[in-house]
Amino acid sequence: MAESSSLATKMDIDEAAIDEGLYSRQLYVLGHEAMKKMAVSNVLIVGMQGLGVEIAKNIALAGVKSVTIFDPELVTIQDLSSQFFLRAEDVGKSRAAATLPRLAELNTYVPVRDLGGRPGDEITIDLIKGFHIVVLCGVPYSKQLEINDWTHQNGVHFVSAETRGLFGSAFNDFGPKFTCVDPTGEQPLSGMIVSVDKDHEGVITCLDETRHGLEDGDFVTFTEVQGMVELNGCEPRKITVKGPYTFSIGDTSNLSDYKTGGIFTQVKMPKVIDFKSLRESLQAPEFLVTDFAKFDRPQTLHVGFQALSEFRTRNNRLPRPRNDEDAAVIIALAKGLDADADEKVLRELAYQATGDLSPMNAVLGGFVAQEVLKACSSKFHPTFQHLYFDSLESLPNDTPTEAECQPVGSRYDRQIAVFGKSFQERIQNHRQFLVGSGAIGCEMLKNWSLMGVGSGPNGIIHVTDLDTIEKSNLNRQFLFRAKDLGKFKAEVAAVAVADMNPDLSGKILAKQEPVGPNTENVYDEIFFDGIDGVTNALDNVKARLYMDQRCVFYRKPLLESGTLGTKGNTQVVIPNLTESYASSQDPPEKETPSCTIKNFPNAINHTIEWSRTQFDNLFVKPAQAANAYLSEPNYLETALKYSGQQKEQIEQIVSFLVTNKPLTFEECIVWARLQFERDYNNDIRQLLFSLPKDAVTSTGQPFWSGPKRAPEPLVFNANDPTHLGYIIAAANLHAFNYGLRGDTNAAHFRKVLDSVIVPEFTPRSGVKIQVSDNDPVPQGNAGGDEDLEDLASKLPAPSSLAGYRLSPCDFEKDDDTNHHIDFITAASNLRAMNYSINPADRHTTKQIAGKIIPAIATTTSLVTGLVCLELYKVIDGKNRLEDYKNGFVNLALPFFGFSEPIAAKKLSYGSTEWTLWDRFEFANDPTLQDIITYFEKEHKLSTTMVSQGVSMLWNSWIGKKKSEERLPMKFSQLVESVSKKPIPPHAKHLIVEIMVTDENDEDVEVPFIVVRI
């Protein structure tokens, strides 16, 4: 038995992996409790072809206790079409033995073993003992039944799966009485309540600012209820929804009278699931429907896969590619199980049975790996119990013949078995541009290399990514290893996939130039003419919108995708057919009113947002302002012009350069202590002086009620870990601003803090508080210009500090030694203490403050597989909406949703219809008059305005003199004249907007104009 590393210190190692940030994104998906359960789970995977290795890769990255593999069969050249850990030199070796070293290096914290064996050996009951989860890949049903009978009786979780061409299946049996502790993985809902009825139904009315979001059957408990105190901390109560702001909790008639306040919190209740064995489930299957457009497909595939297994057992082989004789046997076997099974689908299943496609393995491998993690962790709802998935739409329009699908001794034989030799050549000569080589980009390149995309004589892959590899990337960007830290992602990824498939050597070009307006000289018309399509692997909307715009302009297909934890989506953008990515966007996120953040927080995310702003206000902006004063000659004069807005900034500069400039680290500790007093005591006392706890509104209602929680000032206590943690972080950050050496010795801090003299605070009268965002923002007690000039006179002359600069703390969430997240966590939790809000741990604070997107390898794998199934269609040039699918998945539930892309919206002028894909083109740098005349003669449209970029070139009221000057000018000359900027040398065209009216003098919308220069 081979082994990559010792199991002896497993738990210590896992904690180290978490501390080092290896699982940082995944922790936001699974949480610590689930990760701890995974860390004691031993997984056995049988079958190391494409699907098995995809599952193994994903669960090794996720951090289970150990992965053991079993596959003694010998590697063939055909295995290279789907098994990304194998190389040509591995042909003839044991699949498992050849796979082990590359699988083991994925995650040094997860030991990988090989059970060994000789070709022809099968998995046995004795071999599976000692494992928590057993996964069988591509194993005949007879063996599945034998193994599952034992696992079902002995409390071992069982998963089986296989892919056959464009078809896949999976089955779960986690035993009788499997407990799922968190079926959805969503954050528990919470909200404020304004009343509770005291009756047999107990209707709760919530604050009408937001809907409660609960569903019938949810459970809730309560805190901070006044009057009906029996509800506080009560056993979870089952609710019935009455409306968007109301729900009932059952009989409250025997409770005390409700007075005011209260917060409801949803309680996640465990769900117990009774799984049937495979033997029982084959007779009475329950399906997870993956595509509601194929509602009857699962039943056909259920008997089809059984027929395939029976054929394989009888003949010791699978049906031959596109062989009608073998297909007829499969159909007869399946019909014997279900006479209504769809013959067309069964025939394709038989035709493709020897096929092994990387995208299908990615889809099923991501899905099944998440099911394995559910079995380990009890988190998220498992599949109950059969899943069948297919992508028959990915077959080419010209169906290949049997002769076309015969093996040729190539690494692509198992793809040829499905698509044929001619289509394989088209795949290899395809030219793609991949934008981004992070998590999705790595998976995309892996799939492309196995498919052979771009590897032919006319093929090419361009990949760009300006980022370098970080530690946290290694958990889900599987082309990267620890030795690659600090290197450019695109370069490392290109080398890795060329090693995976040597046919890509010299065919994959890595770039560091980001896509954007500043690099249009790199990604110009010649570049886009040299590609057949674009695939986005981006993590921000701005870049996605830009690439969408470029694809629309150059009429290139765009494959778009994204993930958020266990959720993922895919979108296909096809020229002259579908809408573009920009055609529909998510609604903007609801923003918290600024007055809530400043004075009336009621939730932890409010205090985290406030503390993130405080970080900038204390350690970034003052240092930047001081540096600007020291380096910009007219800085002060500019500030004096806008005294109302700039006084606070000049006060900061005086403070940072004169009055509070520290010379020692001890002075930084004193500064932090006084800052604590200001933010958590003095400002709170001032707020309560201006708005006392017994204040009432204009209608006589208590002011401090509903979402407004009356705060309490904090009294500093050096023995309180949060208080001291704030001082340590703030002092070190302040020291960083001045280049002073920091310290974290608590005893040193306490000694200095004992000697700090804190000035007595006296509240000020007349201070205005912004109660709602509709109120004007209160201005500070700014004096006149004379006061500001007096203040400015205290500043040292910049020349006296020649070369002196402060160091702003550029926010970096992933460096755990820089005190950034430490400060924000402490600052947020101190403010939460002020307002009696439950504090958040550092992990949660880091996610919210750093706007970290949760990520896990399983979702990335599945989503990328779906994109590659659409790529087959793009390569085939399919031109009907119904040929393509946009997808949405949520592996936690689990849920699949597919739909046809939305057609491009049709607009019209006169009798002409047009879409976003249309445009008017003018060659040879015409004059403005040429363009205006064209619209008048050809379309009977009168031009009222012409613009290019931000320049308005001409309009109908411009004046006779200017009009006579501009109309005869060549367009390029006109643009340079009006914009007063030269056209970049690389520009071969200009995009022009035009406003026109029809014969009835009505404004009409027309496509944009492209002027070739």
N, C-alpha and C positions, 0 to 999 in steps of 0.2 A: 504494500500500500504506500503510495507516494504522498508526501505532505509538504506544504510550502512553508509552514511556520508553526510554532508551538501554541497549544491552547492554554497553557498554564496560567498566563496572566491576562486572560481574555477580558474580564470586567475592567481591570485597570486600563487596559489598552483602549477600550471603548470610551471611557471617560476622557482619556487623552485625545482621542480622535475628535470628540465633541469640543473639548477645550481648544484644540488647534483650528477649529472652524471647518473641519472636513464636511460635517453634516449640517452646516449652518442653514442652508436653504431648506433642506429636508426636514429639519426640526420644526419649521413653521408649518409643515404639512402634517407631520405625524405626532409631534409632541414628545416630551421626554419619557412619559410612561410607556408609550408604544415602542419607542426606541429601546428601552430597557428590556421589554419582553422579547423583542427581536434579537437582542444581544445574547439570549440564552436558547435560541432556537437553532437546531441542526437540521439542515435541509439536504435531501438526496434528490438529485436530478438524473433520470435515466434517459439516455439518448442525446448525443452531442452533435446532432446535425444543426441546421440553421435555427430552428425553433428552440431547441434545448439550450444552445449557447446564448441566445438572446435572453432567455429567462435567467440563466445563470449570471450573466453580466449584470442585469438589473438588480437582482437580489444581493449580489456581492457588493455593488455600489451602495446599496441601502444599508448594509451593516448588520446582517444576521450573524449568529455565532460562528457557523461554519457552513461551507458548501462542499458537498461530496458529489462526485460525478461518476457515472458508470456508462461506458460504451466501448466494449472491446473490439468492435468492428474496425476494419482497416480503412484508412483514408483513401478516397479515390479522387481523381481530378475533378469529377463533377461536384464533389463536396465544396469546392472553392466558390461555387456560385452563391452560397448562402452562409457558409461558416467562416466568419471574419477572423477567427483566431488561427486558422490553418493557412499554411503556405505550400507552394509547389513541392518544396523539399520534404514535406510531411507525408506525401503520398506513400502508402504502404505501411505507415505506422498506425498504432492504435489511436482511434479518434480521441478518446479521453486523455491518453498520455500526451498526445501532441497538443491538446487544448490546455492542459493544466498550467504550464508555466505562464502563458499569456493571460489566462484568467486570474491566476494568483496575483499578478503584479497590479491588477486593477485597484485593489484595496488591501494594503498590507495588514490591516486590522482584521481581515476575514480569512482564516485558513481555508485552503482548498485541497481536497483529497481526491484520489482516484482509487476506486474499488478494485481496479485491475481486471483480470480475466482474459480469456482467449476468444478469438473470433468464433461466433456461434453460441457462446455462453449467454444465458438469459438471467434476468434478475430473479431472485428467489426470496422466499419469506425470511430465510435466515439472514440474508444480506440487508434487509430493510429494518431489522430490529435495531433500536437505539436512535432512530431518527424521529423528529417531531412532525416533519412534513415530507411526504414522498410525492414526487412529480414524475409522471411517465409521459414521454414525448414520442409519438409515432409508434407506440406499442400496440400489437393486435388486441382486440377485445377479449380474447380468451385469457391472455396474461393480465390485462387490466382487471378482469373479474376475480381472478385468483388472488391478486395482490390486494384489491379493495375489500374482498371478503374478510381478510385478516385485519386490515387497517380499521375497518368499521367496527370490528369487535374489540379492538385493542387501543382505541383512543388516539390513533395516529391520523393526522389530517392527510387527505388524498386529493391530488389534482391530476387529471390526464388531459392531454392536448395534442393536436396534430394539425399540420397544414398540408394541403394537397393542391398545388397550383394556386388558383385564385379562391380556394375554399379553405376554411379553417373551422375547428371545433374545439371546445373545452368543456370540462366537467369537474364539478367540485363535490366532495363529500367530506365535511368537517365533523361528521359524526352526529349522533343524537345529542340534543341539548347543548349545542354550541352557543355560547354567549357572546353577542356583539355589544361592546360597551358604548360605542358611539357610532350609530348607523350612518350619519351624514358627514361628520367632521366639521360642520359649520359652527361658528361661534354662537353660544347660547344668546338668545334674544333677551333684551332687558329694556325697561322703560319706566317712566314715572306714572303714578296713578293719582287721580284727583278725587275719586270717591269710590266707596265700597257699599253696596246696598246690604242692609241687614235683613235678609229674608231667605227663603228656602232655595233661591236660585243664586244668590250672591253675585250680582253683576258688578264687575270692575269697570270703571271708566278711566281711560288713560288720557294723558295730556294730548291735546289735539295738534301738537306740532308734528308728530310722526305716527304712522300707523304701527300697531303693535306687532304685526307680522306673524302672529301665531296661527296655528291650524287646529282644528278639532282633534282632540286626543293628546295634544301636548300637555306637559306638566310644568307647573310653575311653583315657586316659593317666593317669600317676601322678606323685605328688610325695611327698616325706618318707618314702618306704619305707626302713626300715633292714634291712640284711642283703641282701635281693634288690635291690640298688641299680640293677641293669640296667633295672628298670622305671621308674625316675625319668626323666621326660622322654622316654620311649620313643616310637617311632612309634605312632600310634593303633592299638589292638588291638580287633578285632571281638569282641563278646561274645555268649554264649548264656545266657539266663536259666535258672537252676536252681531258684530259689525267691525269696521276697520279700527275703531277706537274702544270697543267694548268686548268683554268676554265674561263668562260666568264660571265660578269655581265651586258651585254646589252650596249646600246649606251653611249660612253664616248667622242664622237667626239666634243661635245660643251664644254668640260672641259679644264682646263689649261693643259699645257704640263707636263707629269710626269718627275720627276728628279731622285729621289732615295728613298729607304726605304719604310716603311709601314708594317702594321700587319693587316691581316684579322682575324675576329672573327665571328664564326657562331652565328646566332641569332635564338634562339628557338621561333618559331611562334606558337601561340595558334591554336588549331584545334577545330572546332565546329562540334559536332556529333549530328545527329538527330535520336534519339531512337524511335522505334515503340513500341506501347503498346503490352502487351502479347497477347491480343485478335487478334491484327493485325499480330503479329509475328508468331503465331501458324499456320496461313495460308500460310505465305511466310517467312519461317525461314532463318536466316543467321547464319552459324555455324563457330565456332572456331575449327578447326581440331586439335585434340590433338595427333593423331598418323596417319601418312600418310600411314602406312601399313594397316590401317582400314579406308580408305578414304570414303567408303560407309556406315560405321557404324553409323555416326550421324543421318542420315535420318531414319534408322530403329529404333534407340533409341528414336528419336523424337516422332514417333507414338507409340512406345512401352510404354513410360512413360505416354502418354495420355490414352492408353488402360488400364494400371495399375490403374490409377486414377479413370477411369470410373468403373472398376471392384470393386474397394474399395468403391465407392459411392453406387453402386447397392447392394453390399453384406455386407457392413459394416465390411469388413475384407479384408486382403490381400490374394493372392493365397497361398495355403498350400505348404510347402516345397516339391519340386520335385514331385508334384502331376500333373499327366498328364491331368486329367479332367479340373482342373483350368487353366493349361497352354493352353489347346485348346481354352478356352474362350478368353484368352488374345490374342492369335494369331488371332482369328477371329475378335476381336475388332480392332486390329492393321491393319489387312489386309483391313478392311473396310475404313481405312484412307489412306493406301498406299498398293496397291496390290503387289508391288515389295519388300516389307519388308522381311528381312532375317528371315525365320521361326526358324532356329537353334538358332539365337541370341535371338529372342523373347521368345523361350521356356526357355532358361537359365534365362532370366530376370524374367519370371514368377516363375520358380523354386526357385530363390534366393530372391524373393521380401521381405520375412520376415527377411532376414539376415541383420545384422547391424555390420559392421566390422570396427574396430579401424583404420587400415591403410587407408581404403577408406575415412573415415571421416577426417583423417589427410590431405590427398591429397585435397579433396574438401574444407575442412575447412580452410586450408591455402590459397587456391586459392580465395575462396569467401570472406574471411576476407580482402584480399588485394583489391578486388573489392570494398568492403565497404569503405576502406581507400581512394580509388580513388574518390569515390563519395563525401567523406568528403573534400578532399584536392585539387581535380582537378589535381593531379599529377599522371602521367603515363596514358597510353592509356587503357580505359576500354574494357572489352570484348564486342563484338558486334555480336549477342546478346546471342545466345545459345551456351552452352558448354556441350558436352557429353563425358564421360570418362569411360573406363572399363578396367579391368585386367583379362579377361577370362583365360589368360594363367596361372594364379595363381591357377586354379583348380587342384586338384591332378590327376595324370595319371589314377588312379583307381577311376572312377567316383562313388560317393556314391549313394546308393539306397534311395528310399523314406523312407524306414524304418530306415535307418542310420541317416536320417536328422530330425527325430521327436524330439520335445523338451523333456527334461528329468527333468525339474525343476532346471536347473543349471544356474549359472551366465554366462556360455558360450553358452547358447541355441541359441543365434542369430548368433554365429559363426558355431555352429553345423548345423544350417539350411542350410549353404552353403557347408561346407566341410564334414559333417558327424562325427559320434562319434569316429570312428577309427582314423581318421586324427587328431581329437582334442586330442586324447591320445598321438599321436606322437608329436604334438606341445608341450604338457605339459611335455613330457619326453626329450625334446630337451635340449642340453647343449651349451650355448653360452658364448663367452668372449667378453665383450664390453670394448673397449679401449678408455677411455675418457668419462666424465660425465658432459660436459658443455652443450651448447645449443642443439646440435644434440643428445648428450648422454641422456639428460633429456627427450626429446621427444621419443627417442628410448625406454627407460625404461618404460615410460608411456604406449606406444603401446604394449610393450611386456607383461606388467602386465595385460592389458585388454584381450590380446590374450591368456594369460595363459602360455606363454613361460617359460619353466624351472620349472613350479609349480608342476609337477608330481613326483611320487616316485623316478624316475631315472633322473629327470631334475635338472639343476643348471644354475645360471647366475653368472659369475664372472664380476666384474666391477672395473676398476682401474683408478685413477686420483689423481695426487699428489697436484693439486691446491686447494686453499681455496676460499671460496665464497666472492666476492666483490660486492659493491653497484651496479655497472653497470651490473652485471650478472642478477639482478632481473628483468630486462626488457624483457629477452628472455629465461632465464633458469628457467622454470616455476615451477619446483619442489622446488625451494628455496624461503625463505621468509626473511624478515628483521632480524628476530630472529636468522637466521642461519649464519649471517655475521661472517667471520673468521673461520668457521668450514670447514672440508674437504668435498669437493663436493661428492666424491664417497660414503662416509658414510651417508650424509644427503639424497642423492638420493635413496640409498638402503632402508633407513627407510621409505621414503615418498611413494615409490611404494609398499612396503610391507603393508603399511597402506591402500593403494588403493586396493590391492588384498591380503588378509591375506593368501591365498594359497602360497604366495611367502615367508612367514616367514621361516627363516632358509634356504631358497633356493637361496638367493641372497647374495653373499659374496663380500664385499667391500675391496679394497686394495689401499694402497698409493704408492706402489713400481711402478715407471714408467717402461715402457717397454724399453729395450735396452740391449746392451752387458753386462752391469754390473749387470743385474738382471736375467741372464739366469739360475742362480741357483734356482730362484723362478719360473720363467716360463720355466720350463725344459721339458724334454721328457714326464715325467709322467703327468705334467700339460696338455700338448697338447694332450696326449692320452685320457685325461678325458673330452675333449670338442669336439663338432661336427662342430664348425665354429667360425669365428671371425668377429666382426663388428667394424669398425673403426669409431670413433667420434672425430677425431683429428683436430688440427688447424695448423699443420706444415708438410711440405713435408718429412723432415728427418725421423720423427717417422712413417709416412705412408710407406716410403720405407723399413724401418726396419721390420715393421709388415708384409708387403708384402713378404719380404724375408723369414720370419719365416713360413708364411702360405704355401709358395711354398715348403720349406723344409719338413714341417710336412704334406703336402698335405691336407690342410684344406681350405674349402671355405672362401672367404673373401668378405664382403660387404663394399664398400667404398663410401663415399659421402662427399660433401662440399658445402658451400654457400658463396656468395659474394654479399651482398646487396640483390637485387631481383633475382639474378641468382643462380642456383643450379645445381649440377650434381650428378649422381649416376653411379657406376660401379660395375659389378659383376665379381668376379674372381673365377672360378670353376676348381678344380683339373682335370688334364688330358683333359681339354676341351678348356679353354680360355687362352688368354695371361694374364700376371700378370699386376699389377699396374705399375711396373717398366718398362714394355716392351715399353711403350710410355710415353713421358713426354712433358710438355709444353716447348716451346723454352725459353731460358733465357731472362729475362727482359733486354731491351736495356739500357746500362749504359751511363750516360752523361760523356763526356771526362773530365778528371781531370783539364785540362787547362781551360775549360769553367767554371768549378766551381771556380777555383782559381782567374781567371783574367777577364773572358769574359762572365759573366752570361747574359742571355737575357729573362729568364722566372722565375717566382716566385719559382718554385720547385728547381731551381739552387741555389737561395739564401737561401732557407730553408735547403737544403743539406749542404751548406757551414756553416750555423749557427749551425747545429747539430754537425758538426765536431769541430767548435769553442768551443762548450760546453765541449766536451771531452778534447780539447787542453788546455783549461783554468782551468777547475774545476775537472777533473778526472785524466788525465795522469801526470801532475806535482805532485799532491799529492801522487799518486802511486809511482812515481819515488823517491820522497823524502823519503817515507816510506821504499822503497827497499834499499836506501842508508843507512838508519838508522838501518836496520835489517839484511841485507845480508853482511857477512864479506868481501867477495871479489867483491862487486858490483863495486867499483871505479876502481879496477884493470882491470876488464872486460871491463868497459867503455873506459878506456885509450887505450885498444888494438884496438878499433874501433873508433878512434877519429873523422873521417869524419862524421860518423853517429850519434855519441853520444854527440858532443859538445853542440848542442842546448839543449839536455836534462840536461846536467850538468849545463848549464847556468840557466835553469829553477830551478834546485835544489838550486843553489846559491841564486837565486832571492827569492824563497819561504822560504828558511831557514835563509837567512842572509840579503840581501840588501832591500828586500821589505816585510819582515815579519811584519805584522801589530800587534800592541798591542791594538788598539782601533778600534771600528767600523768606526769612522771617517776616519781612514787611509784606510779602505776598500772602502769608497766612493771616496777618492782621487785616489786610484788604478783604480777603475772603470772608472773615468773621463779620466785618462791617456790612458786606454785601448781603450776608445771611440776614442780618438784623433788618436791613432795609426791605428786602423782598418778602420775608416771612413773618415779620413782626410789625415794623413801622407802617408799611403800606397797607397791611390788613387793619391796623388800628385806625389809620386815616380813613379807610373805606367805611368802617363801622361808625366813625365820628360823623362822616357825611351822610351815611344811611344807617341809622341805629337799628338794632334788632327789632325794635317796636315800631319802625317806620311803616306808614301806610301809603297806598297809592291814592290818586285823585278820586277814586271811587270808594275809598275807605277800606279796601282790602289790604291784608298784611303784605308788605312789599316782599319780605323774605318768605316766599312760599312757592309751590310748584317747582319749576326748574331752578329757581334762585335759592341757593343754599347759603345761609349766613355763616361766614367763616369765623375761625378763632385764630388769634395770633399764636405763634410758636415761641416758647421760651427755650433758648439754646441750651443744649445738654451735650457736652463733649463725650459722654458715655453712650449716647444714642448712636448706633452704627450709621443711620441715614444722615444725621446731623454732621457727624465727623466725616463721613464719606463725601458729603458736599464740600466741606472745607478742604479736604485733601485734593479733590479733583479741581476745584476752582483755583486754589493756590498754585497748583502745578501748571494749569493753563495760563494763569496770569504771568507766572515765571517764564513760560515759553514765549509769551509776547515780548519779553525783555531779554531773552537769551540767558536767563539765570538757570542754574542747575536746580532741579526739583528734588523732592524727597517724598517718601510715603511712610516714614516711621511714625506710627501713631503716638508713641510716647513723646517724640519731639514736638508733634503738633499740640498735644495736650499741655505741654510745658509752656509753649508760646501763648496758647489760648488763655491760660490762667492769668496772664499778665495784660490781656487786652482790655483797654478801657472803652466801654461802649457809651457814646453820648446819650443823654436822656432825650427821649422823643416827645415832642409836643405837637398835637394835631393842629392843622391850620383850618381856619374858617374860610368859607367861600369857595372851596375846591369843588369843581363840577365833575360829576361822574356820568359817563355815557351809559345810559340805561338800555338803549336799543340802537341798532345800526342806522335807524332813521334819524337819530339825534345827531346834531353836529359834533364833530370830534373836539373835545375840550383842548384849548391851547394852553401851553404851559405858562407860567407866570413870567412871560418874557417882558423885559423892560424895553425902553426905546433904543434908538440907534446909539445914543450916548453910552448906555449901559453895555451894549455889545462891543463898542469900541474900547471901553474900559477893560472889558474881559479880554479882548484881543491883544491889548497892550501888555498883558501878562505873559504872552507867548514869547519864547526865545526866538531870536532871529534865526531863520533856517541856516544862514551861513555859519552860525555858532555851533550847529550840529551837523556840519558837513559830513556826509557819508553815514550818518546815524539813521538806522531804520528799525522799526518794530517788526515782529514776525506775526502776521495774522494766523490764527488756527484754522487752516482750511479743513473743513469737516470731513473726516474719514471714519466711516462706521466699522470697517473691518480690521482696524488695528486696535487690539484690546489693551495695548500698553500706553496709548496716547491720552487717556482720561476723557475722551470726548463723550463716549456713551456713558461712562461713569458719572460725569457731571449731569448729563441730561436725565439719567435715571434718578439720581439723588434730587435734583431740582424739581423734577416732576412729582416725585413722591412726597417731598416736603410740601409742595403746594396742594397735593391730594390730602395731606394731613390737615392743612388749613381748612379745607372744605369738607372734611369727613368723607372723602372718596376712597374706596379701596385701592391701595397702591398696586403697581405692576412690577413684575420682576424685570431684571436687566434684559433678558431674552425678548420679552414682549415689547419693552420700550425700544429696544434696538430695531425691531422690525418696523414699528410705527414711525419712529423718528427717521430711520434710514430709508423708509419707503421700500423695504425689501420685498421682492416678489417671491412667494413660496415656490419651491420647485422640487420635483422628484423625477428620477430617471425614467420611471415607468410611463408616466404621461408623455414625456418627451419622445420616447421610443414609439408609442402608439400613434401620436399625432404625426410624427415624421413618416411612419409607414403609410398613413392615409394620404399624405401629400404625394408620396412616390407612386401610389396607385393612380392618382390623378395625372402624374407626369407621364405615365404610359399613354394616357388619352391625349395629352398635349402633343407627344411625339407622333401619335397616329394622326393628328390633325382633325380630331372630331369637331363637328361644327353645329351640333344641336344642344340646346340647353339640357335636355333630358339625359344626355350622355355624361354630364358632369355632376358632382355632388359636393356641396358644402357640408361640413360636419361639425357637430358639437358633441363632446363626450365629457362625462364626469365619472371617473373610475371609483369614486367613493360610494356612489349610490347602488350599483353602477347604472349608467345611462348612456345610450347612443342615440343621437338624433341626426338624420341626414335630410337634406332638401336640395332641390334643384337651385342653381344660382339664379338670382333675379336678373331678368332681361334688362339691357340698357334702356333707360327711359327715352321715349320718342318725343321729340319736339317738332315743330313745323313752322315754315314760313311759306306763304302762298300754298302751293300744292306739293311742296317739297318736305319730306320727313327727314329728320336727322337725329343722331345721337352724339354722345360725348366722343365717339370714335371718329367723327367726321371733322373736316377742316377745309378751308379754301387754301390752295397753294398758288403762289406767284413766283415764277422763275426769273432769273436774270436781273435782280434788283430793280423792280419797276419804280416809276414815280408814284407819288401819292395820287396824282391826277389819274394815272392808269387804274389804280384800284377803285377810286370813286366812280370812274366811268364804267368799269366792269360791272359794278353792282347796279348802276342805273340801267345799262343796256340789257344785261343778261337776266337780272332778277327783278327789275322795276322797283328797286329799293334805293331810297335817298339816304346818303350818309350824313349823320349829325355829329359824330365824334370818332376820332381815331387815336388810340393810345398804344404805347409799348412800354411794358414794365410800369414804372411810376411816372413816366413822361406822357403828358397829354400833347400829342403831336399836332392835332388840328381839330377845330370844331366849327360849326356853322356860324357862330357868332364871333369868330376870332378877329374880324376886321379885314377890310379889303387889302390893305398893304401887306399884312402878314400872310394872308391867304395867297396872294399873288407870288410871294416869295417862296412859300413852302410847297404849293401844289406841283410845280415842275421839278422839284428836287428828287434825285434818286433816294430811295427809301433809306439806305444806309447813311447817306449824307444828312438826311433830315433827322434821323435818330441822334447822330453825333452832334448835330447843331443844337438841337433842343436840349438834350441831356447834358451837353458840355462834357461828355466822356467818350473816349474812343471805344469802338466795338472791339472786344477781345479778338486777337488774331485767330484763335481756334474756332470762333463762331462762324458757322456756314449758313445760318438762318436766323431770322428774328420772329418771335411769336407776337402777334399783334391782335389787339381787341378792337372791335368796331361796333358802333351803335348806329342802327339804321331804322328808318320808318317806311311803311308800305304806302300804297297809293291813297289810302284813307288817312294818312298822316298818323297812323298808330305805330307805336314802338313794337318792333319784333326782334326776337332773339335769334341770332344766327351763329354758326360755328366760328371758332377763332380762325385767324389767318396765319399762314406760314409764308414768310417772304424769304426766298432764297437769295443770298447775296454772294 
